Amino acid sequence: QVQLVESGGGLVQAGGSLRLSCAASGVTFSTWRMGWFRQAPGKEREFVAAISRGDGNRYYTTSVKGRFTISRDNAKNTAYLQMNSLKPEDTAIYYCAADQSTIWPMPRGGINYWGQGTQVTVSS
């Protein structure tokens, strides 16, 4: 059974930092591209960042470039999202995702597995 379990969300003041983790089980982690999406209240789920299988390529949505960093540790079957200089507009539920597509960025329709989500709230 495939599971993606996010952790690390919480409440932080604007300008602060959080690191999200996504622990994968039931898959050969190194063969899956990993990504992060987010969904704010009343909005559609949107792409945030993705990292290739071998950690060679990364892609970010424009609004988080220079503030967020995606990484992965294939030995630990875990992907990370380091979020710095957080803004109130970053408030959302953050979801981990896995796919095997070669299309960049990570098309939502091609996602094979989703995590359950972790809440990130940034206060002003």
Disulfide bonds with the S-S distance in Angstrom:
Cys22-Cys96 1.99
